[in-house]
C-alpha cells in the first residue's frame, strides 16, 4: 500500500501572507505587553523632551546614535570606537542635563499626579477661567497702578525659575493675584508662574532680556518679561507700576498699552486650542460688564 508523507515547506517557499500568518502565530501575550510598555515609555519620553528646553541636546544625541549605526554598517572602525566611548559616558551626562525634567516627572509619578503628561479633560475650561480672572485682576491693578508680572507656561517648562520663588498650587482668581502683587505683600516683586491654568509659583525671578535695543523707559519688570520669552514659548502679562499700562510679551516681542478687552482676546489666541478659541471669539460677559462698570466709575469721578 502506497503511503504519502506530507512534505514540510520552508519559510522561503511560502508566499508573504503565509509567512505573515506564521509570524503572527508565534506572537504571545507577553510579546504584546512588552511592545506596549516600550511604546508608552517612548511616547512619554518624547513628550518630556518636547516640553523641556533641551530639545537640541536630544537631537544631538539622536545624531550620535545614527552616526554610530552608520559607522558600524560601513566598518568605520576608528569612528565607531570613538562614538562607543562617547556613548559609554553619555548616559551619565544625559542624566545631568535632563535632571530638572527627570526630577519633575518622578515627582509627578510619586504623587500620582500625571495630569501634566497624560493630559486632562476640561483643561481648556480651566485655562479659560484663568484668563478671565487674570484680565479682571489686571484691569483693577492697571487702574490702581500696581506692578504685576504673570507668566503663562506653555510647552517649555520653567522649572529653574520656579526654584527661585515660592511653590504654590492654587486656582487663579482676581483676588489672589491682586493680593500677591499688593505692594506690601512679600511676593509682589517677583513673577507669578501659571501652568495649565493654575498658579504653581510666586515671587519667582526671571532672566533679564539681553536686547540692547529695548526702550530705556522700560524697567526691570518689562525686561524680565521679555527675557523669559526670548528663551521659552511662555506668554507674559505685565502691568506697569509707573503708568498702569498693560503689556504682553511673546517670542521676545512686547505689545504695549493694551485694553482689558484686547488683553483677553490676545490670551485666548495664545493659550487656548483653536477649537476652544473659535467658541470664544466674542468677549466674555464679565469683560463687557467690567468695561461698563469702568466707564460708569470714570463718569462718576468726572
ABEGO torsion letter per residue (X at the ends): XBBBBBBBBBAAABBAAAAAAAAAAABBAAAAAAAAAAAAAAAAAAAAAAABAAAAAAAAAAAAAAAAAAAAAAGBAAAAAAAAAAAAAAAAAAAAAAAAAAAAAAAAAAAGBAAAAAEBBGAAAAAAAAAAAAAAAAAAAAAAGBBBBBBBBBABBAAAAAAABBBBBBBBBAAAAAAAABAABAAAABBBBBBGGBBABBGBBBBBBABAABBAABBAAAAAAAAAAAABABBBBBBBAAAGBBBBBBGGBBBBGBBAAAAAAAAAAAABBAAAAAAAABBBAAAAAAAAAAAAAAAAAX
